[in-house]
Amino acid sequence: MYDELFLLELLEDTHFILTLIFGVILSAAFVGMERTKANYMRLGCFTVISAILQFLTFEYLGNERALQLYPFLIHVPLIIFLSYMYRVSYYSSTLAVAMAYLCCQLTKWIGMVGVLFIPEQWFYYAVRIATTLPLLALLVYYVSPGFAMLVRLPWRELVTLGLMPCVYYIYDYITTVYTKLLYSGNPVVAEFLGFFLCIVYIIFLYIFAREYLANKELEIQNKLIEIKVNSTLHELTQTRQMQQQLAIMRHDMRHFMSTARTLIQQGKYAEAQKYLGDGQSELESTILQRYCTHEYINAIIIKYSDKCRLQKISFQAEVKLAELLPCSELSFSAILDNALENAWNAVCELPEEQAQISLSLKQNGGKLLLAVKNTYLQKPEFANDRPVSTRSGHGIGTRSIIYNCEKIGGQYQFSLEDKLFVLRIIV
């Protein structure tokens, strides 16, 4: 009997020491402690001092009193130590300690599962002791790097992340250490964590959705800026080429005028007219094409116009826009870019003689009207009046069109007309 009590006490003490090591090391990993010899030495010294303090309080004050003082003797000094040593905010270090405390539930539940097979208290502690260090290694190497990046964000962005572990920490101490409410059978206490988890998840969804939409906006802006930069570079290249053509034409102008004068003097008026017409066409080819004054929209149309020209795909564009659009140019540019990209992907599957894209973009009566028509190889499938695709990577452009169209209060229509896929949008 004495040997069993001694073994139980030994296992219990070993479990408490390992749990302390688990919490201290994991908390340091969660705040992003650099793995240097100096940091390990400081952390080791803190752990030894904490272990001695823990042993003395349990030895002279008893388990119940020691557990009640534990947050003030171990956790608060740990929070201060982490903040001072690793230059993180007190909120970040508090979150790291609370998260490490929450992770202790993992070994606790593993121990409870073990007791189902061998219902002995010593086996409960033995299982927890055996799993503490391997679990610590897994959390440090696989979980802590990502968590360490998060805890260094501004505290306003960490509020939702910290709610669950911090509230659990307070709840656990209030209901199991300072009182025994958790074991009283009170339904409010029993259901509190589930209720709070629901609240936290709702808040998380709200913040996540807001951040996701902000990132989508930034992604659209970056893509449009990239298009504009590429268009500007393309225009610069065209300008240089046309400057070279104009220099050659200026050099040849004397010969050109002399030939035209000779044809007229000889009475060859038809030949002179054709010769002058050819010269005019060559001169017009040096004019940079510009569809509208809106930079993003113009850049997008030029991009697909040039792609079609290089691939010998028929591309027709009729653009008549006012100086002011009835909606955000960025959002509408995202719609236009996705619409033309979808049309481009469809016609690329066709032979040259069948590949056609037409664009109509007009303002009429304060309304912005967009129509994109293109031929296709395979007849598109529709669901709820929207085209759907089962191919990997397809369908994203259509979803983006719908999202941005609804965002700016527009109406959209997808249809098939005379073997053409047609997208119409009214804003």
Long-range contacts (C-beta under 8 A, 24 or more apart in sequence): 4-122, 7-122, 8-121, 8-122, 8-125, 11-122, 11-125, 11-126, 11-129, 12-125, 13-55, 14-125, 14-129, 15-125, 15-128, 15-129, 15-132, 16-54, 16-58, 17-51, 17-54, 18-128, 18-129, 18-132, 18-133, 19-104, 19-107, 19-128, 19-132, 20-47, 20-50, 20-51, 20-54, 20-74, 21-47, 21-51, 21-132, 21-136, 22-100, 22-103, 22-104, 22-107, 22-132, 22-133, 22-135, 22-136, 23-74, 23-78, 23-97, 23-100, 23-101, 23-104, 24-50, 24-78, 25-136, 25-140, 26-99, 26-100, 26-103, 26-136, 26-139, 26-140, 26-144, 27-78, 27-82, 27-93, 27-96, 27-97, 27-99, 27-100, 28-82, 28-86, 28-96, 29-139, 29-140, 29-144, 29-148, 30-95, 30-96, 30-99, 30-100, 30-144, 30-147, 30-148, 30-151, 31-82, 31-86, 31-88, 31-92, 31-93, 31-96, 31-148, 31-151, 32-86, 32-88, 32-144, 32-148, 32-149, 32-151, 32-152, 33-85, 33-86, 39-85, 39-86, 42-85, 46-77, 46-78, 46-81, 50-74, 50-77, 50-78, 67-177, 68-177, 68-178, 70-177, 71-173, 75-101, 88-151, 88-152, 89-155, 91-155, 91-158, 91-162, 92-151, 92-152, 92-155, 92-158, 94-162, 94-166, 95-151, 95-158, 95-161, 95-162, 95-165, 95-166, 96-147, 96-151, 98-162, 98-165, 98-166, 98-168, 98-169, 99-147, 99-165, 101-165, 101-168, 101-169, 101-172, 102-164, 102-165, 102-168, 102-169, 103-135, 103-139, 106-135, 107-131, 107-132, 107-135, 110-135, 160-200, 160-203, 160-204, 160-207, 163-200, 163-203, 164-196, 164-197, 164-200, 167-196, 167-200, 168-193, 171-196, 217-330, 220-330, 220-331, 220-334, 220-404, 221-330, 223-334, 223-337, 224-296, 224-299, 224-300, 224-330, 224-333, 224-334, 224-337, 227-296, 227-299, 227-300, 227-303, 227-337, 228-295, 228-296, 228-299, 230-299, 230-303, 231-298, 231-299, 231-300, 231-302, 231-303, 232-299, 234-302, 234-303, 234-306, 235-288, 235-302, 238-288, 239-288, 242-286, 242-287, 242-288, 245-285, 245-286, 246-286, 249-282, 249-283, 249-286, 291-317, 291-319, 292-319, 292-321, 292-361, 293-321, 293-323, 294-321, 294-325, 294-329, 296-329, 296-330, 296-333, 297-321, 297-329, 297-332, 297-333, 297-336, 297-361, 300-333, 300-336, 300-337, 300-340, 301-336, 301-340, 301-359, 304-340, 304-341, 304-343, 304-344, 304-357, 307-344, 308-344, 308-357, 311-348, 311-352, 311-355, 312-352, 313-347, 313-348, 313-352, 313-355, 313-356, 313-357, 314-355, 314-356, 314-357, 315-356, 315-357, 315-358, 315-359, 316-356, 316-357, 316-358, 316-359, 317-358, 317-359, 317-360, 317-361, 318-359, 318-360, 318-361, 318-362, 319-359, 319-361, 319-362, 320-361, 320-362, 320-363, 321-361, 321-362, 321-363, 321-368, 322-363, 325-363, 325-368, 326-363, 326-366, 326-367, 326-368, 326-427, 327-368, 327-408, 327-409, 327-410, 327-427, 328-408, 331-404, 331-407, 331-408, 332-368, 332-404, 332-408, 332-427, 334-400, 334-404, 335-370, 335-400, 335-401, 335-404, 335-405, 335-410, 335-425, 336-361, 336-370, 338-397, 338-398, 338-400, 338-401, 338-404, 339-370, 339-372, 339-397, 339-401, 339-423, 339-425, 340-372, 341-397, 342-374, 342-397, 342-398, 342-401, 342-423, 343-372, 343-373, 343-374, 343-421, 345-394, 346-374, 346-375, 346-376, 346-377, 346-421, 347-374, 347-375, 347-376, 349-376, 349-377, 349-378, 350-375, 350-376, 350-377, 367-426, 367-427, 368-410, 368-425, 368-426, 368-427, 369-424, 369-425, 369-426, 370-423, 370-424, 370-425, 370-426, 370-427, 371-422, 371-423, 371-424, 371-425, 372-422, 372-423, 373-417, 373-420, 373-421, 373-422, 373-423, 374-420, 374-421, 375-419, 375-420, 375-421, 376-419, 376-420, 376-421, 379-416, 380-416, 380-421, 382-414, 385-413, 385-414, 386-414, 387-414, 387-421, 401-425
